């Protein structure tokens, strides 16, 4: 009898779409399925990218971190490349598009705390601060998508 080894299949992450720098709209403008929030500098030899956040219609309320990670990946406006923002991205959102968020609330990021695995980072839009808090707590969440910027 032949043994068949089970393999975990991991879906490939699609390459981000691209946009010319000259074609980017004004920050805070409806664009590419959401609201354009600005450019994030690439790290580790990755290109810079435009950050787009989902509109308030797709905000997640009273949600723990793991559920926010999962739900942020759901399709929005027929686009399937959404995810929760990391700490750097959440900071850019709080600087460039704070009026798109409830300034009385904190929002989950995808970034886990480096020292405490039971914690992840949240972005406060009122004060602009970030805190590492327990993943079981419930905050808001908003998905983002990324477009590689080309010259």
Secondary structure as GFF3:
##gff-version 3
##sequence-region A 1 151
A	DSSP	beta_strand	18	20	.	.	.	ID=ss1
A	DSSP	three_ten_helix	21	23	.	.	.	ID=ss2
A	DSSP	beta_strand	30	31	.	.	.	ID=ss3
A	DSSP	beta_strand	34	40	.	.	.	ID=ss4
A	DSSP	beta_strand	49	53	.	.	.	ID=ss5
A	DSSP	three_ten_helix	56	58	.	.	.	ID=ss6
A	DSSP	beta_strand	60	63	.	.	.	ID=ss7
A	DSSP	alpha_helix	65	71	.	.	.	ID=ss8
A	DSSP	beta_strand	83	84	.	.	.	ID=ss9
A	DSSP	alpha_helix	87	96	.	.	.	ID=ss10
A	DSSP	three_ten_helix	98	100	.	.	.	ID=ss11
A	DSSP	beta_strand	106	112	.	.	.	ID=ss12
A	DSSP	beta_strand	119	124	.	.	.	ID=ss13
A	DSSP	beta_strand	130	134	.	.	.	ID=ss14
A	DSSP	beta_strand	139	141	.	.	.	ID=ss15
A	DSSP	beta_strand	143	150	.	.	.	ID=ss16
###
